[in-house]
Amino acid sequence: MPSPTKMHAEELDIDETLVARLVAEQFPRWAGLPVTRVASAGTDNAMYRLGADLVVRLPRLPGGSRQIETEHRWLPHLAPHLPLAVPTPLALGEPAAGYELPWGVYDWLDGENAYDAPLGEPREAAGELGRFVAALRKVDAAGGPLSFRGDPVGKHDAYVRTAIRDLGAVGMLDPAVATAAWEETLRLPQWDDAPVWLHSDLLPGNLLTSSGRLTAVIDFGCLGVGDPAADTIAAWAVFDAATREVFRDAADVDDTTWARGRGWALCFGLMAEHHYGESCGNGTNPVLAGVARRTVGEVLAEYSGGA
């Protein structure tokens, strides 16, 4: 999910012809390879398959240059330390041909996203993704950029309360329960240790599966440093009550960080459903709205069961 400011930006015009022209002009060794759009529910970047082994990634929104540049700067630093495959940046393109932002060429990772091809062994995947989060957190974070989910979740208080009000009004949640869960989050102690690396967007669309097994983590556009809580969003967005503790044990986070992560999951879910869902938002991304709705349901069920 993009930041609130990006939610209202107008998308740039991108198509196969533009991508082919950019590649031919800047990387002639790949000129002539077929260009095919990759269907995706992602909000920030467009993806185009380039031949059999490459993919081109281009920001869809003005001001989106940071994501591509961050991936090219930091993924080579992080990849050797991570237990799951991640994209390999191969070439950083420059603005040209009427396209105003940097763009990138990466290796193609086989697999399908975990929304379209759900995990067949969720307990195994929960352990693998938890270990990925723990390994990422241990990499030296000196000089890393701040993640937009790396500082206190309370910065989204006004938007979250609006979402609770509007979604409650159309019967999508119990506003009293959602407000109580959110206010519990706001009372939690904040992270006061050194910032750590975060993927910051561990949602089903950013996980690749093959034959039901988790094989890779993609889309590091939101990569940054900060409070490790945001990378536990997956516990509610991807897993369920039966597998959540497996993820938690493998991620090795303390009780307060886990509680803040539940608050981040609630925040993500409310904001994404409010913006992208049909009941209150623009209805432009039913896939992400569905993930958001499920996440809110998992959080509030857990909160109500333990409250």
Residue pairs with C-beta under 8 A, 6 or more apart in sequence:
1 43
1 201
1 203
1 268
1 271
1 272
1 288
1 292
2 43
2 44
2 61
3 148
4 156
4 159
4 271
6 43
6 44
6 61
6 63
6 64
7 275
9 61
9 62
9 63
10 61
10 62
11 60
11 61
12 58
12 59
12 60
12 61
12 62
12 99
12 100
12 101
14 46
14 58
14 60
14 99
15 37
16 35
16 36
16 37
16 48
18 97
18 98
18 99
19 35
19 48
19 50
19 56
19 58
20 35
21 97
22 56
22 93
22 96
22 97
22 99
22 103
23 30
23 31
23 33
23 35
23 50
23 56
23 93
23 105
24 31
24 32
25 96
25 97
26 91
26 93
26 94
26 96
27 91
27 93
27 105
30 50
30 51
30 54
30 105
33 50
33 51
33 54
34 49
34 50
34 51
35 48
35 49
35 50
35 56
36 48
36 49
37 46
37 47
37 48
37 49
38 47
38 48
38 49
38 55
40 46
40 47
40 113
40 205
41 115
41 205
41 285
41 287
41 288
42 205
42 219
43 60
43 285
43 288
44 59
44 60
44 61
44 64
44 67
44 221
45 57
45 58
45 59
45 60
45 64
45 67
45 68
45 219
45 221
46 57
46 58
46 59
46 60
47 55
47 56
47 57
48 55
48 56
48 58
49 55
49 108
50 56
50 105
52 108
53 107
53 108
54 90
54 105
54 106
54 107
54 108
55 87
55 105
55 106
55 107
55 108
56 103
56 104
56 105
56 106
57 68
57 71
57 103
57 104
57 105
57 106
58 68
58 99
58 101
58 103
58 104
59 65
59 67
59 68
59 101
59 102
59 103
62 100
62 101
64 101
64 221
65 101
65 102
66 145
67 221
67 222
68 92
68 101
68 102
68 103
68 104
68 221
69 92
69 102
70 145
70 220
70 221
70 223
70 224
71 87
71 89
71 104
71 220
71 221
71 223
72 89
72 92
72 104
74 144
74 220
74 223
75 86
75 87
75 88
75 89
75 220
75 223
76 88
76 89
77 139
78 86
78 136
78 139
78 197
79 86
79 88
81 135
81 136
81 138
81 139
82 132
82 135
82 136
82 217
83 128
83 131
83 132
83 135
84 128
84 129
84 132
84 214
84 215
84 216
84 217
85 109
85 208
85 215
85 216
85 217
86 216
86 217
86 218
86 220
87 106
87 107
87 109
87 218
87 220
88 106
88 107
89 104
89 105
89 106
90 104
90 105
90 106
90 107
91 104
91 105
92 102
92 103
92 104
93 102
93 103
93 104
93 105
94 102
95 101
95 102
109 208
109 215
109 216
109 218
110 208
110 210
110 215
111 117
111 208
111 209
111 210
111 215
111 216
112 208
112 209
112 210
113 204
113 205
113 206
113 207
113 208
113 209
114 204
114 205
114 207
114 208
114 209
114 214
114 238
115 204
115 205
115 287
115 291
117 209
117 212
118 204
118 209
118 212
119 125
119 207
119 209
119 212
119 213
119 214
119 238
120 209
120 211
120 212
120 213
121 212
121 213
122 239
122 240
122 242
122 243
123 242
123 243
123 246
124 213
124 214
125 207
125 213
125 214
125 238
125 239
125 243
126 238
126 239
126 243
126 244
126 246
126 247
126 250
127 246
127 247
127 249
127 250
128 214
128 250
129 202
129 207
129 214
129 217
129 234
129 238
129 247
129 250
129 251
130 246
130 247
130 248
130 249
130 250
130 251
130 252
131 250
131 251
132 217
133 199
133 202
133 228
133 231
133 232
133 234
133 250
133 251
134 250
134 251
134 252
136 196
136 197
136 198
136 199
136 231
137 196
137 197
137 198
137 228
137 231
138 196
139 197
141 194
141 195
141 196
141 197
141 225
144 195
144 197
144 223
144 224
144 225
145 223
145 224
145 225
146 195
146 224
146 225
146 226
147 198
147 200
147 222
147 223
147 224
147 225
147 226
147 230
148 200
148 222
148 224
149 198
149 200
149 201
149 222
149 224
149 226
149 230
149 264
150 195
150 198
150 200
150 224
150 225
150 226
150 227
150 230
151 226
151 227
152 190
152 227
153 185
153 229
153 230
153 260
153 263
153 264
153 267
154 185
154 186
156 267
156 271
157 186
159 271
159 274
160 182
160 266
160 267
160 270
160 271
161 179
161 182
162 274
163 270
163 271
163 273
163 274
163 280
164 173
164 175
164 178
164 179
164 182
164 270
165 175
166 274
166 280
167 173
167 175
167 178
167 270
167 273
167 274
167 279
167 280
168 174
168 175
168 178
170 279
170 280
172 273
172 279
172 293
173 296
173 300
174 300
177 300
177 303
177 304
178 266
178 270
178 296
178 300
180 303
180 307
181 262
181 263
181 266
181 299
181 300
181 303
181 307
182 263
182 266
182 267
184 259
184 263
184 303
185 259
185 260
185 262
185 263
185 266
185 267
186 263
188 256
188 259
188 260
188 263
189 256
190 227
190 260
191 226
191 227
191 228
191 229
191 257
191 260
195 225
195 226
195 227
196 225
196 226
196 228
197 223
197 224
197 225
198 222
198 223
198 224
198 225
198 226
198 227
198 228
198 230
198 231
199 206
199 217
199 220
199 222
199 223
199 231
200 222
200 223
200 224
200 230
200 231
201 219
201 221
201 222
202 217
202 231
202 233
202 234
202 237
202 238
203 233
203 234
203 237
203 238
203 288
203 291
204 237
204 238
204 291
205 219
205 287
205 288
205 291
206 217
206 218
206 219
207 214
207 216
207 217
207 218
207 238
208 214
208 215
208 216
208 217
208 218
209 215
227 257
227 260
228 253
228 257
229 253
229 257
229 258
229 260
229 261
229 263
229 264
230 261
230 264
231 251
231 261
232 247
232 248
232 251
232 253
232 257
232 258
232 261
232 262
232 264
232 265
233 261
233 264
233 265
233 268
233 295
234 247
235 244
235 247
235 248
235 258
235 261
235 262
235 265
236 244
236 262
236 265
236 269
236 295
236 298
236 299
236 302
237 265
237 268
237 269
237 291
237 294
237 295
237 298
239 246
239 247
240 298
241 298
241 301
241 302
248 258
253 261
262 299
262 302
262 303
265 295
265 298
265 299
266 295
266 296
266 299
266 300
268 292
268 295
269 291
269 292
269 293
269 294
269 295
269 296
269 299
270 292
270 296
271 292
272 288
272 289
272 291
272 292
273 279
273 280
273 281
273 289
273 292
273 293
273 296
274 280
274 281
275 281
275 282
276 282
276 283
276 284
276 285
276 286
276 288
276 289
276 292
277 283
277 286
277 289
277 292
277 293
278 286
278 289
281 289
283 289
